[in-house]
Amino acid sequence: MHHRLTPKQHRFAYDVFYLWLDLDELDTLSSQLRLFKRNRWAMFSFFDADHIMKDGQEVKANVLQVIRESGVDTANIAKVRLLTFPRIFGYIFNPVCFYYCFDADEQPVCAVAEVTNTFHEQKPYVLANQEDDRFRLITPKHFYVSPFCGLELNFDFKLRLPTEHLEIHVDDRQGEDRVILTSLQGKRRPLTDSGLLACAFKYPLLTLKVIFLIHWHAFRLWMKGLHVYRKREDTDLQRGVYRPHRSITPQEP
C-alpha cells in the first residue's frame, strides 16, 4: 500500500510476492529447484550483481561490509536472510529489499534496507536499533527516489521481524509530519517449484508490472499538478549512493 497524504492525496495498492532467502542456501536452492537459479537465466533467478557490490563477489560478503562500514560489529552475525524480488524471465527492478541478520542463536542483530531508484542507483540504510520485535530507523533520505519528493525528507523504517506473517512500514516524513505512508504485508509460503509456478500465473511478469506502475502513478501525480524535483538539482543531498548516475558527483554518506 502506498498513500501520499500531502500536498494532494494519492493512494494505491497492489499484490506482489517476495522471495525469503537464506544467503547461505542460494546454491542449494539453485540445485534443488527447476524454476529458480543463481547467477544464471531461469524463470526466476537471483543474481548477486543485482545488489550492492563492494569488495566481495557474493551478496552476503558485500552486505556485511556495508554493515561494518556503518559502525555495527558483524563478528556475531551468523545468518543473513533477504526479502527480495527475483529476476523474472531475466528482468529485475527491485524498489526496496530487506536483509535481516541473526546470530548463531537466531537472535536478530540488525537489518538493512536496500533502496533502488529508477536510475538504477542504490543506497543501503542500516537499522541497528531494535524495539521489541521490530527494527526502527528515522534517517535523512539523501537519495533521489521520486520526482515528487524533496531530498530534505526523512525515511521512517519500521521492520517487524518476519515470521509466518510479514509487516513492513517505510514512511516519508518532513519533521514530525508524515508525507507518504508505505506498507508491505504478507503471509509466508514454502519456496517450491509448484509455488513459484503459481506465482508466475498469479503475478505475471511482476517486475515489469512494478516498473510500469511506478511510471503510471508518476504520470497521475504530474497530472494532479505536483511540483517536480529534477534529478540534477540538489546533488549535494544525494549522498552515499552506489552506482551513481552521471547526473551526480558521488557524495560521502
LINSULJO-V848713 format. One record per backbone hydrogen bond with DSSP energy under -1.0 kcal/mol. CO is the residue of the C=O (numbers start at 0). NH is the residue of the N-H. If there is no record, write none. Layout:
co | nh
CO | NH
CO | NH
//
This chain:
co | nh
0 | 182
1 | 11
2 | 180
3 | 9
9 | 3
11 | 1
18 | 83
20 | 81
21 | 24
24 | 28
25 | 29
26 | 30
27 | 31
28 | 32
34 | 43
36 | 45
42 | 88
43 | 36
44 | 86
45 | 38
46 | 49
47 | 50
57 | 61
58 | 62
59 | 63
60 | 64
61 | 65
62 | 66
63 | 67
64 | 68
66 | 71
67 | 70
73 | 76
78 | 101
79 | 22
80 | 99
81 | 20
82 | 97
83 | 18
86 | 44
87 | 90
90 | 87
94 | 115
96 | 113
97 | 82
98 | 111
99 | 80
100 | 108
101 | 77
101 | 78
102 | 105
106 | 102
109 | 100
110 | 126
111 | 98
112 | 124
113 | 96
114 | 122
116 | 119
120 | 116
121 | 241
122 | 114
124 | 112
126 | 110
128 | 135
130 | 133
132 | 160
133 | 130
134 | 158
136 | 156
138 | 154
141 | 238
145 | 148
146 | 228
149 | 152
152 | 140
153 | 172
154 | 138
155 | 170
156 | 136
157 | 168
158 | 134
163 | 187
164 | 162
165 | 185
166 | 159
167 | 183
168 | 157
170 | 155
171 | 178
171 | 179
172 | 153
173 | 176
176 | 173
178 | 4
179 | 171
180 | 2
181 | 169
183 | 167
185 | 165
189 | 191
191 | 195
192 | 196
193 | 197
194 | 198
195 | 199
196 | 200
197 | 201
198 | 202
202 | 205
204 | 208
205 | 209
206 | 210
207 | 211
208 | 212
209 | 213
210 | 214
211 | 215
212 | 216
213 | 217
214 | 218
215 | 219
216 | 220
217 | 221
218 | 222
219 | 223
220 | 225
221 | 224
229 | 232
233 | 236
234 | 237
241 | 121
244 | 247
250 | 239
//
